[in-house]
Amino acid sequence: MNPSPHARHAQQPGAQSRPVPGERTWPAVSVVMPVLNEQRHLTDAVGRILTQDYPGELELVLAIGPSRDRTEEIARKLAGEDPRIVVVANPTGRTPQGLNIAIKASQYSIIVRVDGHSLLPPDYVRAAVETMEESGADNVGGIMAAEGVTAFEKAVARAMTSKIGVGNARFHTGGEAGEVETVYLGTFRRSALERVGGYDETFTRAQDWEMNHRIRQSGGRIFFTPRMRVTYRPRPNLRALAKQYFHTGRWRRVVGREHQGTLNLRYLAPPIAVLAITAGTVAGILGFWPAWILPGGYAAAIVGGAAVEGRGLPVSAWLRLPLVFATMHLTWGVGFLTSPPGLGQPTPAKPGEAVQ
């Protein structure tokens, strides 16, 4: 994975790219990646970044959390092979802290956020910079293109790219380019991040949505383009998927509490479904038979939806799709309904402990 001689020369201290007369000048870009327990995907993810078809300078800052696998070993090996990679420590292992640490350690005016299990297409950075320049937006992003390997992962990927599974968010299901509330990952102007104070480190989940809300509140714009398409690897089993959506639901309610007026029907549908199914089941058990139409209707809807959305999937993945839909909807809803009022609030410092 050694870079080309040209790439190495471009990264030497004090080296300047010499623009050819008549050619445009491409801005230098910093890619930031918080990483924790990603030995399975890290080498591929880094390789996709370092081989970007981008004419400008590029650096990659890896913020490594206290992983239980070989993630740090792999990261430092990769850094030793390519001077464009910078490795910094993220002692907490949490995503927003890792992002802020990596951004602080980066040097360029455009910040591309990437996750350790995301695989960029070759033209991702070029498309991001061109879209940012054309739109004037403070943050641009594209499609979270979920792709699975196993039958279960393929079912999850199909659910995550369907309106039945995740609603009408363009970064999940696609659509025309335009202004949106939030995008997947994102390519930011450093000036916008500095204007709003970076990522809110109390948000261990939903930090993207919360950050984009503050950028919009400060007068900035968030822009979606289908040109930016990132391969995303779904959770590998039902337990991991349920945990992901449960905590996503909990933290989305925190965003709603923190920023009044940001909840709409798309976010309220899962908790409403949980309440209706629970009420119908309890009433049915108590002898009010018409109430069974609520849980029965939901079950029929997801089976029918899976029959339509699952077309083209292997049979083994198709059969798993109703269970995946139900897991995503219901765990998200339960997480939203059980979100503790104190979640997302700063933890008071202990006596004698310094406040960061």
Secondary structure, DSSP 8 states (H G I E B T S, - for coil): ----HHHHHHTSTT------TTS-----EEEEEEESS-TTTHHHHHHHHHT---SS-EEEEEEE---SSSHHHHHHHHHHH-TTEEEEE-TT--HHHHHHHHHHH--SSEEEE--TTEE--TTHHHHHHHHHHHH--SEEEEEEEE--SSHHHHHHHHHHTSHHHHTT-HHHH----EE-S--EEEEEEHHHHHHHTS--TT-SSSHHHHHHHHHHHTT--EEEEEEEEEEE---SSHHHHHHHHHHHHHHHHHHHHHSTT---HHHHHHHHHHHHHHHHHHHHHTT-GGGGHHHHHHHHHHHHHHHHHTTTS-HHHHHHHHHHHHHHHHHHHHHHHT--TTTTS-----TT----
